[in-house]
Amino acid sequence: FGKNGLFESLQISQLRMREFAKKIQAGYFDNPYHNCTHAVDVLQTTNFFLTTCKFHAKAELSPLEHAAMFLAAVVHDYEHPGYNNAFLISTRAELAIRYNDRSVLENHHISGSFQVLQQERFNIFENYAVDQNKKIRERMIAMVLATDMSKHVDDYTRLKGRLASDFNMAGQDKNSMMEMLVHAADISNPIKPFEYCYEWAERIVQEFFHQGDEERKKGLPISFLMDRYKTNTAESQISFIDHVIRPMFEVVTYALPELKEGINNLNINKRRWADKIPEYAEKLRQLNDETKKDQGTN
């Protein structure tokens, strides 16, 4: 905010911002993946899209729109419990009941964040006029809700269609691009150098397997890729690259050609994961052998 002059242009108190940031940070739980470091990573990646990829200039973002992207990135997983929407819905969790099984987590992330902003101590929008409050709230809500993976294919397919038509990044397509870029930042680990890609993959797999264990205990069907006894992590990452990341980032790169380096990293990372398939296959074999022994002993 300081580097981009947003405190001054938007009349935001730096003290209030520090208090708000600390409050949001405290609301990120100690999950292997969905934690405050992930939020910072998404913020940094969003800034990369804005600056290095020149989205800020190409879309002619106003200071308020610029701030909305930063804030959406920061709060996008606020109070994430470490389980996905499907688990919360199938277990009839309180959040699923509250949000009627619709984008449960995403609704909670943004609603909870605005509940924080309602408190005077954390209200960074205290100097905003009604129309400014309305616009930044609308933009933040739209961007956080766009991180729901159930909307992934529809959203990037829609963007692909717009790029083939009268696409206008600074006009009618600005909002959809803002939403797509925060979503892209959220799942961008495979386009980064392998050391980062690998670390974050290991972390999300920890969460996935923990959820799978809970589903097993509750007698529920074990979600896709969440069975620690069947999932080869390297194969799952290759599938994620091929079916989720590559199609979306090829579309985004068409709009922001500066992202081509990310596509290069994607190709390298896929080869690195392919090299690791036997390693993970051996880990699976050992795990299942140990489990069979334990069951035999009992």
Secondary structure as the mmCIF struct_conf table of DSSP 4:
data_model
#
loop_
_struct_conf.conf_type_id
_struct_conf.id
_struct_conf.beg_label_comp_id
_struct_conf.beg_label_asym_id
_struct_conf.beg_label_seq_id
_struct_conf.end_label_comp_id
_struct_conf.end_label_asym_id
_struct_conf.end_label_seq_id
TURN_TY1_P TURN_TY1_P1 GLY A 2 GLY A 5
HELX_RH_AL_P HELX_RH_AL_P1 LEU A 6 SER A 9
TURN_TY1_P TURN_TY1_P2 LEU A 10 GLN A 11
HELX_RH_AL_P HELX_RH_AL_P2 GLN A 14 ALA A 26
TURN_TY1_P TURN_TY1_P3 GLY A 27 GLY A 27
BEND BEND1 TYR A 28 TYR A 28
BEND BEND2 PRO A 32 ASN A 35
HELX_RH_AL_P HELX_RH_AL_P3 CYS A 36 LEU A 50
TURN_TY1_P TURN_TY1_P4 THR A 51 CYS A 53
HELX_RH_AL_P HELX_RH_AL_P4 PHE A 55 LYS A 58
TURN_TY1_P TURN_TY1_P5 ALA A 59 GLU A 60
HELX_RH_AL_P HELX_RH_AL_P5 PRO A 63 VAL A 75
TURN_TY1_P TURN_TY1_P6 HIS A 76 GLU A 79
BEND BEND3 GLY A 82 TYR A 83
HELX_RH_AL_P HELX_RH_AL_P6 ASN A 85 SER A 90
TURN_TY1_P TURN_TY1_P7 THR A 91 ARG A 92
HELX_RH_AL_P HELX_RH_AL_P7 GLU A 94 ARG A 98
TURN_TY1_P TURN_TY1_P8 TYR A 99 ASP A 101
BEND BEND4 ARG A 102 SER A 103
HELX_RH_AL_P HELX_RH_AL_P8 VAL A 104 LEU A 117
TURN_TY1_P TURN_TY1_P9 GLN A 118 GLN A 118
BEND BEND5 GLN A 119 GLN A 119
HELX_RH_3T_P HELX_RH_3T_P1 GLU A 120 PHE A 122
TURN_TY1_P TURN_TY1_P10 ILE A 124 ASN A 127
HELX_RH_AL_P HELX_RH_AL_P9 VAL A 130 LEU A 145
TURN_TY1_P TURN_TY1_P11 ALA A 146 THR A 147
HELX_RH_3T_P HELX_RH_3T_P2 MET A 149 LYS A 151
HELX_RH_AL_P HELX_RH_AL_P10 HIS A 152 LEU A 163
TURN_TY1_P TURN_TY1_P12 ALA A 164 ASP A 166
TURN_TY1_P TURN_TY1_P13 MET A 169 ASP A 173
HELX_RH_AL_P HELX_RH_AL_P11 LYS A 174 ASP A 186
TURN_TY1_P TURN_TY1_P14 ILE A 187 ILE A 187
HELX_RH_3T_P HELX_RH_3T_P3 ASN A 189 ILE A 191
BEND BEND6 LYS A 192 LYS A 192
HELX_RH_AL_P HELX_RH_AL_P12 PHE A 194 LYS A 217
TURN_TY1_P TURN_TY1_P15 LYS A 218 GLY A 219
HELX_LH_PP_P HELX_LH_PP_P1 LEU A 220 SER A 223
TURN_TY1_P TURN_TY1_P16 PHE A 224 LEU A 225
TURN_TY1_P TURN_TY1_P17 ARG A 228 LYS A 230
HELX_RH_AL_P HELX_RH_AL_P13 THR A 233 PHE A 240
HELX_RH_PI_P HELX_RH_PI_P1 ILE A 241 ILE A 245
HELX_RH_AL_P HELX_RH_AL_P14 ARG A 246 ALA A 255
HELX_RH_3T_P HELX_RH_3T_P4 PRO A 257 LEU A 259
HELX_RH_AL_P HELX_RH_AL_P15 LYS A 260 THR A 297
#
